[in-house]
Amino acid sequence: MAVQLNKKGFEHAKALIREGKVVRDSRDDWSEHAPSTQELSKALDRDGPKEYAQWFLGVDDEHPEESKAHYKFPFSDLHKIHRCAVISGESRASQNNYDDIRDALGELLKRIDES
């Protein structure tokens, strides 16, 4: 699997933090706060791949851009960035040796905690 940092998503996440669109939730809240499969499907159909991509920090070039499988490491509920999603993603990225994604998530967590 060739998962890489999605720079567009990273820039969007930083912009959300600057704009104060942050949910400062607890580490284990992501399972409750994550968008459902149906919500994600609707967003991809409604907005198209280019807009949908901005909500993810990873992209997998082994899957087509039109598929949800192409997008990895969600950091939001499709409205605001969630601290719990950033923490969860950082842990997963570290476990899978996606160093660039792990580092980006670490930077986002630092920005959230400092804001």
C-alpha positions as CSV (number, residue, x, y, z in Angstrom):
1,M,0.0,0.0,0.0
2,A,1.4,3.3,-1.0
3,V,-0.1,5.8,1.5
4,Q,1.3,9.3,1.4
5,L,0.6,12.6,3.1
6,N,-2.2,14.5,1.6
7,K,-0.8,18.0,1.6
8,K,-4.2,19.5,0.7
9,G,-5.8,17.9,3.7
10,F,-2.9,19.0,5.9
11,E,-3.3,22.6,4.8
12,H,-7.1,22.4,5.3
13,A,-6.6,21.0,8.8
14,K,-4.3,23.9,9.8
15,A,-6.8,26.4,8.4
16,L,-9.6,24.8,10.5
17,I,-7.4,25.2,13.6
18,R,-6.6,28.9,12.8
19,E,-10.4,29.5,12.3
20,G,-11.2,27.9,15.7
21,K,-13.1,25.1,14.1
22,V,-11.9,22.5,16.6
23,V,-13.5,20.0,18.9
24,R,-11.3,19.5,21.9
25,D,-12.6,16.1,22.8
26,S,-11.0,13.2,24.7
27,R,-8.7,10.6,23.2
28,D,-11.2,7.8,23.0
29,D,-14.1,9.8,21.6
30,W,-13.3,9.2,17.9
31,S,-15.4,6.1,17.6
32,E,-18.5,8.2,18.6
33,H,-17.5,11.3,16.7
34,A,-16.3,9.8,13.4
35,P,-18.6,10.3,10.4
36,S,-20.6,7.1,9.4
37,T,-19.9,5.2,6.2
38,Q,-23.1,6.6,4.9
39,E,-22.1,10.2,5.7
40,L,-18.8,9.7,4.0
41,S,-20.4,8.2,0.9
42,K,-22.8,11.1,0.7
43,A,-20.0,13.6,1.0
44,L,-17.9,12.0,-1.7
45,D,-20.9,11.8,-4.1
46,R,-22.0,15.4,-3.3
47,D,-18.7,17.1,-3.2
48,G,-16.5,15.0,-5.5
49,P,-13.0,13.7,-4.9
50,K,-11.2,17.1,-4.8
51,E,-13.4,18.5,-2.1
52,Y,-13.7,15.2,-0.2
53,A,-9.9,14.9,-0.1
54,Q,-9.5,17.9,2.1
55,W,-10.8,16.0,5.1
56,F,-8.1,13.3,5.1
57,L,-4.3,13.4,5.8
58,G,-3.5,10.3,3.8
59,V,-4.1,9.1,0.2
60,D,-3.5,5.6,-1.1
61,D,-2.5,5.6,-4.8
62,E,-3.5,1.9,-5.1
63,H,-7.1,2.9,-5.1
64,P,-8.9,5.3,-7.5
65,E,-9.6,8.9,-6.4
66,E,-13.3,8.3,-6.8
67,S,-13.3,5.6,-4.1
68,K,-13.4,6.1,-0.4
69,A,-10.6,3.6,-0.1
70,H,-8.3,6.2,-1.6
71,Y,-8.6,8.4,1.4
72,K,-7.0,7.5,4.8
73,F,-6.5,9.2,8.2
74,P,-9.7,11.3,8.6
75,F,-9.3,14.1,11.1
76,S,-12.8,15.6,11.2
77,D,-16.5,15.1,11.2
78,L,-16.5,16.8,7.8
79,H,-17.1,20.2,9.6
80,K,-14.6,20.6,12.4
81,I,-11.2,19.0,13.2
82,H,-11.4,16.7,16.2
83,R,-8.6,16.3,18.6
84,C,-9.5,12.7,19.2
85,A,-9.2,11.9,15.5
86,V,-5.8,13.5,15.4
87,I,-4.6,11.4,18.3
88,S,-6.1,8.2,16.9
89,G,-4.5,8.9,13.5
90,E,-1.1,9.7,14.9
91,S,-1.1,6.4,16.7
92,R,-2.1,4.4,13.6
93,A,0.4,6.2,11.4
94,S,3.1,5.4,13.8
95,Q,2.2,1.8,14.0
96,N,2.2,1.6,10.2
97,N,5.5,3.6,9.7
98,Y,3.8,6.4,7.8
99,D,6.3,8.9,9.3
100,D,5.2,11.9,7.2
101,I,1.6,11.5,8.2
102,R,2.5,10.8,11.9
103,D,4.6,14.0,11.9
104,A,1.8,16.1,10.3
105,L,-0.7,14.8,12.9
106,G,1.8,15.5,15.7
107,E,2.0,19.1,14.4
108,L,-1.7,19.4,14.3
109,L,-2.1,18.1,17.8
110,K,0.5,20.7,19.0
111,R,-1.4,23.5,17.2
112,I,-4.7,22.3,18.7
113,D,-3.3,22.2,22.2
114,E,-1.7,25.6,21.9
115,S,-4.8,27.3,20.4
